[in-house]
């Protein structure tokens, strides 16, 4: 019994240390490496973009025993140069929101892991951190996708010139919207509310003998 | 302002123990409440007490609830 609980405690602490350290590293990488890359790209006039593509696969794909029935490209990773300052700013802000969202989520995960290690998970700071992470996911997800999508549209116009549907541009003016960050944001806000309720319950039992 | 003044309740555990010549450790063993919790109670730092704890202490000290807990001067 004692061996089992010691094993469980050690495993739990190991997991918490691993998750906390991993989250800290991810957050630091987002801010330091991602931030540096953002500045380098903006200064070097080489802006990475992920553009929507709607083209069939080239012929001759295959040759094995299985048959490719259908397929299409749906996006292309490109690096653009010579974009107007406005577009570069828009895309840079969109990427910055993405990085800040990652950093906020990573920081709150690290803080939760630390408070769990200290045996005080229902602290006001944890509920606040989770609420911040949830709000960041919602706001950051919306802004980064909105600004990024709009920036990509303008970038396509500057890259291709004629983007009318009749011209059948290689990069069509469509915007992919991923609802996952919003869903995760709402879920994280719910967790933050649960932690706040837990904090109040804990407060009610403080000093109880 | 002391803790008893904050809660408005004073615990006379110290006095009752002294009258009976009993130690806190002995009481802790008899009632099955941790020494830490009894110290919290004794020093008027408790904000709430379970009925089970209250009855166990009163039984061990052979006293009434009103002898153990009294209103503190605010």
Interface residues (C-beta under 8 A of the other chain):
Chain A: X205 X206 X207 X208 X209
Chain B: X33 X37 X38 X40 X41 X45 X46 X47 X48 X49 X50 X53
